[in-house]
């Protein structure tokens, strides 16, 4: 295997750009991912997340700019990159008509892991996934959480240095999501770098660093704490009231606030000195016969910042 170049970054992009005809899907994106960190890549559908990830893995050539992965150029040294990365898609990339053991054997062959090394890795993966004793079970009979663990195991059979995970917990129950992230922390602590896209803001809070992308451009990068400190303009007032969907429309039409968003059955209002608006908000909603149960200023969540950044 080719000797790995010396580089402080697991991933580094400089002015990374992808055009499809006259449409620019990724527009001069520059960021770096440190070795051993969990890096979250967030953005709404169509923002450029998948296109960026495909370029990072060498599956799509960039129109301009550069990408290095573990110090290797993704265009001229694609083979060296592919030997060192693992990938888990949203659909888990498994064959449902194969057993647990057969899926592991298939991916072992695909990654060139055989003989004693495969047997050792197989036992480690089965133990990690909690599937010891269930090797003969058809994958389609596993719950979403177990399939997720098996898919992660298949993606790390060859001990990659970087894992690319594309919305790996979509459609999985909250307990399985939490257990999966425990596994990711274990892998990170072992020195593996993890690049993950997710729609779950509570998961994004657990990343070491993040990047927000909108319309192909980066709008924020840094740790969750840094992004909150730099990108949140104003404070957040959380409102619990009757008919929250109607109330949100009223508050938006008032045109007094930086942002008004619905969080389940609660409303978040963002403004400078937001508490000074409590009386005015109460009157606006009372006029429309909407009962306010509570209003309190809260610390902004990453979701508040994300909405403020991409709106």
C-alpha positions in Angstrom: 0.0 0.0 0.0 1.2 3.5 -0.8 2.8 5.3 2.0 0.4 7.9 3.5 1.5 11.5 3.2 2.0 13.6 6.3 -1.0 15.9 6.7 -2.7 17.4 9.7 -6.1 17.0 8.2 -8.2 14.0 7.4 -10.1 16.0 4.8 -9.3 19.4 3.3 -11.2 21.2 0.5 -10.2 24.4 -1.2 -12.7 26.2 -3.4 -14.5 22.9 -4.1 -17.0 23.5 -6.9 -19.4 21.3 -8.9 -21.4 22.5 -11.8 -24.0 20.6 -13.8 -24.5 22.7 -17.0 -25.5 26.2 -15.9 -26.4 25.0 -12.4 -23.8 25.3 -9.6 -24.6 22.6 -7.0 -21.5 23.3 -4.8 -20.0 26.8 -4.9 -16.4 27.4 -3.9 -16.6 25.4 -0.6 -13.6 25.3 1.7 -13.3 23.5 5.0 -11.1 21.0 6.8 -11.7 18.0 9.0 -9.3 17.1 11.7 -8.1 13.5 12.2 -10.1 11.6 14.7 -13.1 14.0 15.0 -16.7 13.6 14.2 -17.6 16.2 11.6 -21.3 16.9 10.9 -22.4 18.2 7.5 -25.8 19.8 7.6 -28.2 21.4 5.2 -31.7 21.2 3.8 -32.6 18.9 0.9 -30.9 20.2 -2.3 -28.3 22.2 -0.4 -25.4 20.3 -1.9 -24.6 17.8 0.9 -24.7 14.6 -1.2 -22.8 16.2 -4.1 -20.1 17.3 -1.7 -19.8 13.9 -0.1 -19.6 12.2 -3.5 -16.7 14.5 -4.5 -14.9 13.8 -1.2 -15.1 10.0 -1.8 -14.0 10.4 -5.4 -17.3 9.3 -6.9 -17.9 12.6 -8.7 -15.1 14.7 -10.2 -15.1 18.4 -9.1 -15.5 21.1 -11.7 -13.0 23.3 -9.9 -11.1 23.4 -6.6 -9.3 20.6 -4.8 -9.9 17.8 -2.3 -7.3 15.9 -0.3 -8.2 13.0 1.9 -5.5 11.8 4.3 -3.2 13.9 2.2 -4.0 12.2 -1.1 -5.5 14.1 -4.0 -8.9 12.7 -4.7 -8.6 13.0 -8.5 -5.1 11.7 -9.1 -4.8 9.3 -6.1 -8.3 7.9 -6.0 -7.2 4.3 -5.5 -5.2 5.3 -2.4 -8.2 7.1 -1.0 -10.6 4.3 -1.6 -8.3 1.9 0.3 -8.6 4.0 3.4 -12.3 5.0 3.6 -15.6 3.3 4.5 -19.1 4.3 3.5 -22.5 3.7 5.0 -25.5 5.0 3.1 -29.0 5.9 4.4 -30.3 2.6 3.2 -27.5 0.7 5.1 -26.1 -0.9 1.9 -27.0 -4.4 3.1 -28.4 -7.4 1.2 -31.6 -8.3 2.9 -31.8 -11.8 1.5 -28.4 -12.7 2.9 -27.8 -13.7 6.5 -25.7 -11.6 8.9 -22.7 -13.9 8.3 -23.2 -13.8 4.5 -23.3 -10.0 4.4 -20.1 -9.9 6.4 -18.4 -12.4 4.0 -19.6 -10.4 1.0 -18.2 -7.1 2.2 -15.1 -8.8 3.4 -14.5 -10.0 -0.1 -15.3 -6.5 -1.6 -12.8 -4.9 0.7 -10.1 -7.6 0.3 -10.3 -8.8 3.9 -9.8 -12.6 4.0 -8.3 -15.5 5.9 -7.3 -15.1 9.5 -7.8 -11.3 9.3 -11.4 -11.7 8.2 -12.1 -14.2 11.0 -10.7 -11.8 13.5 -12.6 -8.8 12.1 -15.8 -10.8 11.8 -15.8 -11.7 15.5 -15.0 -8.1 16.5 -17.8 -6.8 14.3 -20.4 -9.3 15.6 -19.5 -8.4 19.2 -19.6 -4.7 18.5 -23.0 -5.0 16.7 -24.4 -7.3 19.5 -25.1 -10.0 16.9 -23.0 -12.9 18.3 -25.3 -16.0 18.0 -27.4 -14.4 15.3 -25.0 -15.0 12.4 -27.5 -17.3 10.5 -30.4 -14.8 10.8 -31.7 -13.2 7.5 -30.8 -9.5 7.5 -34.4 -8.6 6.5 -35.6 -10.1 9.8 -33.5 -7.7 11.9 -35.0 -4.5 13.3 -33.8 -1.2 12.0 -31.4 -0.7 14.9 -29.7 -4.1 14.4 -29.5 -3.6 10.6 -27.9 -0.2 11.3 -25.2 -1.8 13.5 -24.5 -4.5 11.0 -24.2 -1.9 8.2 -21.7 0.0 10.3 -19.8 -3.2 11.0 -19.6 -4.0 7.2 -18.4 -0.5 6.6 -15.4 -0.9 9.0 -14.5 -4.5 8.2 -11.3 -3.2 6.5 -10.5 -0.8 9.4 -10.8 2.4 7.3 -9.3 5.6 8.7 -12.3 7.7 7.6 -16.0 6.8 7.7 -18.5 8.6 5.5 -22.0 8.2 6.9 -25.0 9.5 4.9 -27.9 10.1 7.3 -27.1 6.8 9.0 -29.9 7.0 11.7 -32.8 8.1 9.4 -35.9 6.0 10.3 -34.3 4.5 13.4 -35.9 4.7 16.9 -34.4 7.1 19.4 -32.8 4.4 21.6 -31.1 2.8 18.6 -29.9 6.2 17.5 -28.3 6.9 20.9 -26.7 3.4 20.9 -25.4 4.0 17.4 -23.8 7.3 18.4 -22.1 5.6 21.4 -20.4 3.3 18.8 -19.4 6.3 16.7 -17.7 7.9 19.8 -15.9 4.6 20.4 -14.6 4.6 16.8 -13.6 8.3 17.1 -11.7 7.6 20.3 -9.8 4.9 18.4 -8.6 7.6 16.0 -11.0 7.1 13.2 -12.4 10.2 11.5 -16.2 10.3 10.9 -17.9 12.6 8.3 -21.6 12.4 8.9 -24.7 14.0 7.4 -27.8 14.2 9.6 -31.2 15.8 9.8 -31.3 15.4 13.6 -30.2 18.5 15.4 -29.7 16.7 18.7 -27.2 14.5 16.9 -25.5 17.5 15.4 -25.0 18.8 18.9 -22.8 15.8 19.6 -20.4 16.4 16.7 -17.0 17.9 17.4 -17.4 20.4 14.6 -20.0 21.2 12.0 -20.5 22.8 8.6 -23.9 24.3 7.4 -24.4 24.4 3.7 -27.2 26.3 1.8 -27.6 26.7 -1.9 -24.2 25.2 -2.4 -22.4 27.6 -0.1 -21.1 27.2 3.4 -22.9 29.5 5.8 -21.3 28.4 9.1 -18.4 26.2 10.3 -17.0 25.4 13.7 -17.9 23.6 16.9 -21.6 23.7 18.0 -20.7 26.2 20.7 -18.7 28.4 18.4 -21.5 28.5 15.8 -24.1 29.4 18.4 -22.0 32.2 19.7 -21.2 33.7 16.3 -24.3 33.0 14.3 -27.2 33.5 16.7 -28.4 37.1 16.4 -30.6 37.7 19.4 -32.3 35.6 22.1 -34.9 32.9 21.9 -38.4 33.2 23.5 -40.3 29.9 23.7 -44.1 30.2 23.6 -46.5 27.5 24.7 -50.0 28.5 23.5 -53.2 27.1 21.9 -53.3 26.9 18.1 -49.6 27.3 17.7 -49.8 27.1 13.9 -52.2 30.0 13.8 -50.2 31.9 16.4 -47.0 31.5 14.3 -48.7 33.1 11.3 -49.8 36.1 13.5 -46.4 36.7 14.9 -44.7 36.4 11.5 -47.1 39.0 10.0 -46.3 41.3 12.8 -42.8 41.7 11.3 -41.2 42.4 14.6 -38.8 39.5 15.0 -35.7 38.1 13.4 -37.3 34.6 13.2 -40.5 32.8 14.2 -40.5 29.0 13.9 -42.5 26.1 15.1 -40.9 23.4 17.2 -43.5 20.7 17.6 -46.3 22.3 19.6 -44.1 25.2 20.7 -43.1 28.5 19.0 -39.6 30.0 19.1 -39.3 33.7 18.5 -35.9 35.2 18.0 -35.1 38.9 18.5 -32.7 41.2 20.3 -33.9 41.7 23.9 -36.7 39.3 23.1 -38.2 39.3 26.6 -39.2 43.0 26.1 -41.7 41.7 23.5 -43.6 39.5 25.9 -46.4 42.0 26.6 -46.8 42.8 22.9 -46.9 39.1 22.0 -49.5 38.5 24.6 -51.7 41.2 23.3 -51.3 40.1 19.6 -52.4 36.5 20.5 -55.1 37.5 23.0 -56.7 39.6 20.3 -57.1 36.4 18.2 -58.5 34.4 21.2 -55.3 32.4 21.5 -54.5 31.4 25.0 -50.8 31.7 26.1 -49.8 29.2 28.7 -46.2 30.3 29.1 -43.5 32.4 27.6 -39.8 32.0 28.7 -36.4 32.9 27.3 -34.3 29.8 26.6 -30.8 29.1 25.5 -30.7 28.8 21.7 -30.5 25.2 20.3 -28.5 24.3 17.3 -31.7 24.0 15.4 -32.5 27.7 16.2 -29.1 28.7 14.8 -29.5 26.4 11.8 -32.9 28.0 10.9 -31.5 31.5 11.4 -28.4 30.6 9.2 -30.2 29.1 6.2 -33.5 31.2 6.2 
